[in-house]
Amino acid sequence: MTFVSEDIGFALGSVGCGSGRCAALLGTVDGGTHWRRLTAPTRALGGVYSTCQHGRPCVQAVRFATPLIGYAFSPALLMTTDGGLHWRLLKATGVTSLEAAGGTVVRVASGYEGCAGGPYQVESAADGSNSWQALPAPPIEMICPPVLYRQGSRIVLAGYGNAAGGVRATAQIDRSADGGRTWMRGPDSCGGKDGYASTLALAPPGTLVLLCRHQMPRHDGTYGPAWIRISTDGGSSFGASEHLPSLPVPKGTITDYQLAAASPARLLAVETGASSSRLLRSDDGGRTWTTSLQFPGGGAVLLVGFEDPQTARVAQGDTVWTTRDGGQTWRADHFTG
């Protein structure tokens, strides 16, 4: 899902077609109360590690820069300039991450599908243009391409390690404060002999939040609670670790987390265990957490994030929840069309 304002947004998903599933694109102009069917950018949806398993071209993510200009990607890249009515293929394969802000779009591009360990390029273009310029981002030596995060002119590239591998899963993190013209490399600040960053979030003006996990199990076979560390100076320094509550999970199960930030104080995290998920909210920088939503098991939960300090969204299946008060209360709407 992607929103360009509190009311205008787009959702890429799937609908039944024949004996399988086909891509579908919906749009809303009233904050999610009503949705209308638009033209899907591709018939096939992308699979795990940005691969096409059911035909090419395929995509699995969507970002809109304006109500008219949008991009569907991973691993192909397509663009619309009429709000999702028509799409044009820009790159057949190899775009794994893309974010738009401030009149420009930045992408991570290569000539590969999946986690092939090949070289990649970070590139920028004006909204609606197919003239891409290389940015001097430092290389990140990981098998999978890095994930791109953006908030205004701030860009973060995070290469995540394999927590199941035989070496430390420490992330590699590169940061730019000027739209990608210059870069700084910062360490994975989760610390500890087995702590590693599994995701991160950005918020204005200079907030960078790391969500940290343990790579090694404890003596009882569980991995223990996750924790966060918050930087308010763009990642140069971080505050103390603040732990999240944890769902009960069987031994050996690694809980999945998603993270969003509106400020150094206001945070949302989706925690998915073996059989259920919940949305956690903090208004004090992670020192205390409350459960804002409980989700039924069996369906993946998508934390869309904040459009502003008060408005955020989360979705599961055919339902999207919207808050207009920073996560205290949520309204449920359903996709139609």
C-alpha positions, 0 to 999 in steps of 0.5 A: 500500500502507498498513500500520497496524502491522508485520503489518496492511496493505492493498494496492490494485491491479488484476486482469484483468476482461473485456478490461481491468483492475479494482481489487482490494483485498487485506489481510494480518495477518501482515506480508505472508506471506499476503493475502486478498481484500477488497472493492474500493472502486471498479471503476475505477482512477484514472489519471495526474494523479488523473483517471478514464480508465475510469469513475467513481468511481475511485481510485488510492491507499489509506490506513488509519488503523486496522485497520478505518478506511480511505480510498481516494482520488484523485480520488474519496474513499471510506471503510470502517469495517469493514476493507475489507468495505464502502465509502461514497462521501464525495466524488465527485471532487477528493481528490488527497492524504490521510494519517492519523495520531494519530486524525485524517486530513488531505486535499487537496480541490478540485472538480476532477480532474487538474491544472486549476490550480483552488483547493484546501482542506486539511481535517482530520477525526477518523478515521471521520468525514465532518465536515471542518474547513478548516486554514489552509494557505497557498496553493501556486500550482502547476497540480497540487494539492500533495502531502501528507506527514505524520508524527504532528502534522507536516504538509508540503505540497509543490507540485512544479514541471514539470521539462520547463517553460520556467521553474525547477521549484522546489518550494513547501513549507509546513510545520506542526508542530502538525497544521495549526493554524499554518504556515511557508513554507520555500524549496526548499533544493536550491540551484544554478541548476537544482537542484530538489526532486522528492520528500521524506520525513519521519522522527521527531522533526524530520527532513525530507529533500529529494531534489534533481535537476538540471533542465538537462542537462550537456554530454554530454546526461545530467542527472547524479546526484541528491542529498539534503539533510537537515534535523533541525529540521523544515526550518528549516536543511539540511545539506550535499548528499550525492549518490546513485549513478546508473544509466547512462541514455541522453542526455535520460532523467530518472531517477525517484526515490522516497525514504523515511526512518527517521531522519536516518541511515537512508534508502532510495531507489528509482532507476528508469532506462531499463530497470531499478530498484534500491533504495539504502540508506544508514545514514550520512545519504547519505554512502555508499549500497549496493544492497539490491535489484535489480528487473527492468525493465518494472514500476513499483516502489513504495517503501512506506516505514518502519513503524518504524526496522527495518521497511520494504517495497517492491513490484513487480507481485505481489511485496512485499519486507519488511525487518525489519533496516533494509534489510540483508536482504529477504524476498519474498512474493507477493500472492494472493487 
